[in-house]
Amino acid sequence: MSLVASLPGRPLTDGEIASLNRADSVELAVAVESDTDSEAAEANAAADGAEGLLLATDSWVKGIDFLGGAWEVVESVDIQHEEDRYDALRACEDAVRANRAE
């Protein structure tokens, strides 16, 4: 079972994101926040928990979004070197935000 398939069918709580950060399968799990204060307020009123997420390991970064009751990978970037990670995180974050805007 893939990591994304193992996520619950709902937005993740802060505690669940913290648990992902302690898991051996990922090195970094970060919620993707809304771009503006009004988008953040609207998102907070609509659902409890994170609906966008960045997951990273030594070799890849994935941007995932909670859509229609399921998590979907909207961007995946392979990384070769540690210095590539920032650009990969940024690309995946941008993809998650763009996916929400559609």
C-alpha positions as CSV (number, residue, x, y, z in Angstrom):
1,M,0.0,0.0,0.0
2,S,1.4,3.4,-1.0
3,L,1.7,6.2,1.6
4,V,-0.9,8.3,-0.2
5,A,-3.4,5.3,-0.3
6,S,-2.9,4.9,3.5
7,L,-4.1,8.4,4.3
8,P,-7.6,8.7,5.8
9,G,-10.5,9.8,3.6
10,R,-10.6,13.3,5.1
11,P,-8.3,16.3,5.8
12,L,-5.4,15.6,8.2
13,T,-5.2,17.1,11.6
14,D,-2.1,18.8,12.9
15,G,-1.4,15.7,15.1
16,E,-1.6,13.4,12.1
17,I,0.8,15.6,10.2
18,A,3.2,15.5,13.2
19,S,2.9,11.7,13.2
20,L,3.9,11.6,9.5
21,N,7.0,13.6,10.4
22,R,7.9,10.9,12.9
23,A,7.3,8.0,10.5
24,D,10.2,6.2,8.9
25,S,8.6,6.4,5.4
26,V,8.9,10.2,5.0
27,E,11.4,12.8,6.1
28,L,9.1,15.8,5.9
29,A,5.4,16.3,5.9
30,V,4.1,19.9,5.7
31,A,0.5,21.3,5.3
32,V,0.0,23.6,2.4
33,E,-1.7,26.7,3.6
34,S,-3.9,29.0,1.5
35,D,-2.3,32.0,-0.2
36,T,-4.4,34.8,1.3
37,D,-6.0,35.5,4.7
38,S,-9.5,35.3,3.1
39,E,-8.7,32.0,1.5
40,A,-7.4,30.7,4.8
41,A,-10.5,31.8,6.7
42,E,-12.7,30.2,4.0
43,A,-10.7,27.0,4.2
44,N,-10.8,26.9,8.0
45,A,-14.6,27.4,8.0
46,A,-15.1,24.7,5.4
47,A,-13.1,21.9,6.9
48,D,-11.0,20.9,9.9
49,G,-7.5,19.9,9.0
50,A,-5.1,20.2,6.2
51,E,-6.4,19.6,2.7
52,G,-3.0,20.1,0.9
53,L,0.2,18.4,1.9
54,L,3.8,18.1,0.9
55,L,5.6,14.8,1.5
56,A,9.3,14.4,1.0
57,T,11.9,11.6,1.2
58,D,15.5,11.4,0.2
59,S,14.5,10.8,-3.4
60,W,11.2,12.6,-4.1
61,V,8.8,15.3,-3.1
62,K,5.0,14.9,-3.7
63,G,2.3,17.5,-3.5
64,I,-1.0,16.0,-2.7
65,D,-4.5,17.6,-2.4
66,F,-7.7,16.3,-0.8
67,L,-10.3,16.3,-3.6
68,G,-13.7,14.7,-3.7
69,G,-13.2,12.6,-0.6
70,A,-9.8,11.3,-1.6
71,W,-6.1,12.3,-1.6
72,E,-4.7,12.9,-5.1
73,V,-1.0,13.4,-6.1
74,V,-1.0,16.6,-8.1
75,E,2.8,16.9,-8.5
76,S,5.8,14.6,-8.0
77,V,9.4,15.6,-8.4
78,D,12.4,13.3,-8.1
79,I,15.4,14.8,-6.4
80,Q,19.0,13.8,-6.9
81,H,20.8,16.0,-4.4
82,E,19.8,17.6,-1.1
83,E,20.1,21.1,-2.6
84,D,17.3,20.1,-5.1
85,R,14.8,19.6,-2.3
86,Y,13.9,23.3,-1.9
87,D,13.0,23.7,-5.6
88,A,11.1,20.4,-5.5
89,L,9.1,21.5,-2.5
90,R,8.3,24.9,-4.1
91,A,7.2,23.2,-7.3
92,C,4.9,20.8,-5.5
93,E,3.5,23.6,-3.2
94,D,2.7,25.7,-6.3
95,A,1.0,22.7,-8.0
96,V,-1.2,22.1,-4.9
97,R,-2.3,25.7,-4.8
98,A,-2.9,25.9,-8.6
99,N,-5.0,22.7,-8.3
100,R,-7.2,24.4,-5.7
101,A,-7.7,27.4,-7.9
102,E,-9.1,25.4,-10.7
